[in-house]
């Protein structure tokens, strides 16, 4: 992210929103890059970093972050999911109704940030599309997942646009689930709000380290226990592969070739949807079969974790991936009638 992508401070007409970044680091290897990024963002709109890092790192961050950044400790110590605690704390400090929630690896351009803010005139929550700014092998591998999601249902990014009023009406959202972004979006919908899926609004993110990527495989598979149809398909992948491997050689080869070709074709459709070719490389769809093989194995490992009580997470075990909209509606005590902008869950993008 270069300064030229941001341009001068739009002091005459700044976006009316707040940028909230929940943070919990055990190492400061990426600190310089984050500081430079926040310097750009904080010239455009208020930034709140809710920092749950150990005390020594917290003090270092306080000295390193730009003076314009509000740097605070998270509240809600009883919540098992620390990111939710960070989001809810940031919402308490924010002075605007519109907010941008973003992980520490997300890197907006000024245009993308401004468009999310603009779309919040028409919806209570906005789902942009993430893509990797750098492409080590594991980022290419994970892009296969992204393209399949774009083709079949929609990808869940590490950043969202949100109107605070949507969560004020529902008294926040559950902080004891694993798939916190899905829980947030479903809570908005359960409270009568609207969610806009902006598949052509591309926001870059930095890839994780290889070690972090490998450590997330089963945990990310566990998220799909909140999506029953997807879960059913994924649980069938490994048994289906084993059945194919027992076929006669010629039949086996033809079946495997057809399955690989179909997965690549579906991913390529996802790559081309909504201008995806502008950020996803032509070779990206070729990684889809590898990701499907991974998920076919990891979903069964995730099932074993479910039977053992859930996924280990920061010293806790999270059993629930996310609640359904119906479950959330039954449990909500709504604070007044909906007061939502005009938006929808329809996938058609609202264009600037």
C-alpha positions in Angstrom: 0.0 0.0 0.0 1.7 3.2 -1.1 0.9 6.7 -0.1 -0.1 7.6 -3.7 -3.0 5.1 -3.4 -4.4 7.3 -0.6 -3.7 10.8 -1.9 -4.1 13.9 0.2 -6.3 14.1 3.3 -9.9 14.9 2.1 -10.4 17.5 4.9 -13.2 19.2 3.0 -15.3 16.1 2.8 -14.0 13.2 4.9 -15.9 9.9 5.0 -18.2 9.9 8.0 -17.1 6.6 9.6 -14.7 5.1 12.1 -12.1 2.4 11.4 -12.0 -0.3 14.2 -9.2 -2.8 14.3 -9.3 -5.6 17.0 -5.7 -6.7 17.7 -4.0 -9.4 19.7 -0.4 -10.1 18.8 2.3 -12.2 20.4 5.0 -10.9 18.1 5.6 -7.5 16.5 7.2 -8.7 13.3 4.5 -6.9 11.2 4.4 -3.7 13.3 6.2 -1.4 10.9 3.8 -2.2 8.1 0.7 -1.8 10.3 1.9 1.5 11.6 2.5 2.8 8.0 -1.0 1.6 7.0 -2.7 3.2 10.0 -0.9 6.5 9.2 -2.7 6.6 5.9 -6.1 5.5 7.3 -6.0 7.9 10.2 -5.5 10.8 7.8 -8.9 10.0 6.4 -11.1 9.0 9.3 -10.9 8.1 13.0 -9.1 4.9 13.9 -9.6 2.8 17.0 -7.3 -0.1 17.8 -8.6 -2.4 20.5 -5.5 -4.1 21.6 -5.5 -7.3 23.6 -1.8 -8.0 23.2 0.4 -8.8 26.3 1.4 -5.7 28.3 4.9 -5.3 26.9 3.6 -5.3 23.3 0.7 -3.1 24.2 3.1 -0.4 25.5 5.2 -0.8 22.4 2.1 -0.3 20.2 1.1 2.7 22.2 4.4 4.4 21.3 4.5 3.2 17.7 0.9 4.0 16.5 0.2 7.4 15.0 -1.0 10.0 17.5 -4.4 10.2 15.8 -5.1 6.5 16.6 -7.2 5.8 19.7 -5.5 2.8 21.3 -7.5 1.0 24.0 -7.7 -2.2 25.9 -10.7 -4.6 25.2 -13.5 -4.9 27.6 -15.8 -7.9 28.0 -13.2 -10.3 29.5 -15.9 -13.0 29.9 -16.3 -13.5 26.1 -14.4 -16.5 24.8 -13.9 -15.0 21.3 -11.5 -12.1 21.8 -12.2 -10.6 18.4 -15.8 -10.0 19.4 -14.7 -8.4 22.6 -12.5 -6.1 20.5 -15.3 -5.2 18.1 -17.8 -4.5 20.9 -15.3 -2.3 22.7 -14.6 -0.4 19.5 -18.2 0.2 18.9 -18.5 1.7 22.4 -15.8 4.2 21.6 -16.8 5.1 18.1 -18.5 8.4 17.6 -20.0 7.6 14.2 -22.9 5.3 13.2 -20.9 3.9 10.2 -17.9 1.8 11.1 -15.4 -0.3 9.2 -14.3 -3.5 11.1 -11.0 -4.9 9.8 -8.5 -7.6 10.8 -4.9 -6.5 11.2 -3.9 -8.0 7.8 -6.5 -6.1 5.8 -5.2 -3.3 3.6 -7.8 -0.9 2.2 -7.2 1.7 -0.5 -8.8 5.0 -0.2 -11.3 4.2 -3.0 -12.4 0.9 -1.4 -12.8 2.4 2.0 -14.9 5.3 0.6 -17.1 2.9 -1.3 -17.8 0.8 1.7 -18.9 3.9 3.6 -21.1 5.0 0.7 -22.7 1.5 0.5 -23.7 1.9 4.2 -26.2 4.5 3.1 -28.1 1.6 1.6 -27.5 -1.3 4.0 -26.8 -2.1 7.6 -23.8 -4.2 6.8 -21.5 -4.6 3.8 -19.4 -7.6 2.8 -16.5 -6.7 0.5 -14.4 -9.2 -1.3 -10.9 -9.9 0.1 -7.9 -11.0 -2.1 -4.3 -11.6 -1.3 -1.8 -8.8 -2.1 1.1 -11.3 -2.2 1.0 -14.9 -3.4 3.1 -17.4 -1.7 2.0 -21.0 -2.3 -0.4 -21.2 0.5 -2.1 -17.9 -0.5 -2.7 -19.4 -4.0 -4.0 -22.6 -2.3 -6.5 -20.6 -0.2 -7.5 -18.5 -3.2 -9.0 -21.7 -4.6 -11.4 -21.7 -1.7 -12.2 -18.0 -2.3 -13.1 -18.6 -6.0 -15.3 -21.6 -5.2 -17.1 -19.5 -2.6 -17.6 -16.7 -5.1 -19.1 -19.1 -7.6 -21.5 -20.9 -5.3 -22.4 -18.7 -2.3 -20.1 -15.8 -1.5 -16.9 -15.4 0.4 -16.6 -14.1 4.0 -13.9 -11.5 4.2 -11.8 -10.3 7.1 -13.5 -6.9 7.0 -17.0 -5.6 7.1 -18.8 -2.3 6.9 -21.4 -1.8 9.7 -23.9 0.6 11.0 -23.6 0.6 14.8 -27.4 1.1 15.2 -28.0 -2.4 13.8 -26.1 -4.0 16.7 -27.4 -1.5 19.3 -30.8 -2.7 18.5 -29.8 -6.3 19.2 -27.6 -5.5 22.2 -24.5 -6.7 20.4 -23.9 -10.2 19.2 -22.7 -13.5 20.7 -19.0 -13.5 21.7 -18.8 -17.3 22.4 -18.9 -18.6 18.8 -16.0 -19.4 16.4 -17.2 -17.9 13.1 -17.7 -14.4 14.5 -18.2 -12.5 11.2 -21.1 -14.9 10.2 -22.6 -14.5 13.7 -22.5 -10.7 13.3 -24.1 -10.7 9.9 -26.8 -13.1 10.9 -27.5 -11.0 14.0 -28.0 -8.0 11.9 -30.4 -9.9 9.7 -32.2 -11.4 12.7 -32.8 -7.9 14.0 -34.4 -6.8 10.8 -31.3 -5.2 9.2 -30.0 -5.7 5.7 -26.7 -7.1 4.5 -25.2 -6.2 1.1 -22.7 -8.6 -0.5 -20.4 -6.4 -2.6 -18.6 -9.0 -4.7 -17.0 -6.4 -6.9 -15.6 -4.3 -4.0 -12.0 -5.7 -3.7 -10.0 -5.1 -0.5 -6.5 -6.5 -0.3 -5.1 -8.5 2.6 -1.7 -9.8 3.5 -1.2 -13.6 3.5 -0.5 -15.3 6.8 2.8 -17.0 7.5 3.0 -20.6 6.3 2.9 -21.8 9.9 -0.2 -19.9 10.7 -1.9 -21.1 7.5 -1.3 -24.7 8.4 -2.5 -24.2 11.9 -5.8 -22.8 10.7 -6.9 -25.7 8.4 -9.1 -27.6 10.8 -10.4 -24.5 12.6 -11.6 -23.0 9.4 -13.3 -26.3 8.4 -15.1 -26.1 11.8 -16.8 -22.9 10.7 -18.9 -24.9 8.2 -20.8 -26.5 11.1 -22.8 -23.2 10.9 -23.7 -23.9 7.2 -25.5 -27.3 7.0 -25.8 -27.6 3.2 -22.1 -26.8 2.8 -21.2 -29.1 5.6 -23.1 -32.0 4.0 -21.2 -31.6 0.7 -17.9 -31.4 2.5 -18.5 -34.5 4.6 -19.2 -36.4 1.4 -15.9 -35.4 -0.3 -13.7 -37.9 1.4 -16.0 -40.9 1.2 -16.7 -40.0 -2.5 -12.9 -40.0 -3.2 -12.4 -43.3 -1.5 -15.3 -44.8 -3.6 -13.7 -43.5 -6.8 -10.3 -45.0 -5.8 -12.0 -48.4 -5.6 -13.2 -48.2 -9.2 -11.5 -50.0 -12.1 -8.4 -48.0 -13.4 -10.0 -46.6 -16.5 -13.2 -45.6 -14.8 -11.2 -44.2 -11.9 -9.0 -42.0 -14.1 -12.0 -40.7 -16.0 -14.0 -39.9 -12.9 -11.1 -38.1 -11.2 -10.4 -36.1 -14.3 -14.0 -35.1 -14.6 -14.2 -34.1 -10.9 -11.0 -32.0 -11.2 -12.2 -30.4 -14.3 -15.5 -29.5 -12.8 -14.0 -28.0 -9.7 -11.6 -25.9 -11.8 -14.5 -24.8 -14.1 -16.6 -23.7 -11.1 -13.6 -21.8 -9.6 -13.0 -20.1 -12.9 -16.6 -19.0 -13.0 -16.0 -17.5 -9.5 -12.9 -15.8 -10.7 -14.7 -14.1 -13.6 -17.8 -13.0 -11.6 -18.1 -9.3 -10.8 -14.8 -8.3 -12.3 -12.9 -10.9 -10.3 -10.3 -11.2 -13.1 -9.0 -7.8 -12.1 -7.5 -9.1 -8.9 -7.4 -12.9 -9.3 -4.7 -14.4 -11.5 -5.7 -16.6 -14.5 -4.0 -19.6 -12.8 -5.9 -19.2 -9.5 -8.7 -21.6 -10.4 -6.2 -24.5 -10.8 -5.8 -24.6 -7.0 -9.4 -25.4 -6.3 -9.0 -29.2 -6.5 -6.2 -29.1 -3.9 -8.3 -27.0 -1.5 -11.2 -29.4 -1.9 -9.0 -32.3 -1.0 -7.8 -30.5 2.0 -11.3 -29.7 3.2 -12.5 -33.2 2.6 -10.0 -34.4 5.1 -10.1 -31.5 7.6 -13.9 -31.5 7.9 -13.7 -34.9 9.4 -11.0 -33.7 11.8 -13.3 -30.9 12.7 -16.1 -33.3 13.4 -13.8 -35.1 15.9 -13.2 -31.8 17.6 -17.0 -31.2 17.8 -17.4 -34.6 19.5 -14.7 -33.7 22.0 -16.4 -30.4 23.0 -15.3 -27.9 20.3 -12.3 -26.1 18.9 -9.5 -24.9 21.3 -9.4 -21.1 21.1 -7.2 -18.9 23.4 -7.5 -21.3 26.3 -11.2 -22.0 25.8 -13.2 -24.5 23.7 -15.7 -23.0 21.3 -18.4 -25.6 20.4 -20.8 -23.4 18.4 -19.5 -22.1 15.0 -22.4 -19.7 14.6 -26.2 -19.6 15.3 -28.8 -19.7 12.6 -30.9 -16.6 11.9 -33.9 -18.4 13.2 -32.2 -19.2 16.5 -31.1 -15.6 16.9 -34.5 -14.2 16.2 -36.0 -16.4 18.9 -33.5 -15.1 21.4 -33.4 -11.4 20.6 -35.0 -8.8 22.8 -35.1 -6.0 20.2 -34.6 -2.4 21.3 -37.3 -0.7 19.2 -38.4 -1.0 15.6 -35.9 -1.3 12.7 -34.5 1.9 11.4 -32.5 0.6 8.5 -31.3 2.2 5.3 -32.7 0.7 2.1 -30.6 -2.4 1.3 -31.0 -6.1 0.7 -29.3 -9.4 0.9 -29.4 -9.6 -2.9 -26.0 -10.2 -4.5 -26.3 -7.5 -7.1 -23.7 -4.8 -6.3 -24.7 -1.2 -5.8 -22.3 0.7 -8.1 -20.7 4.0 -7.3 
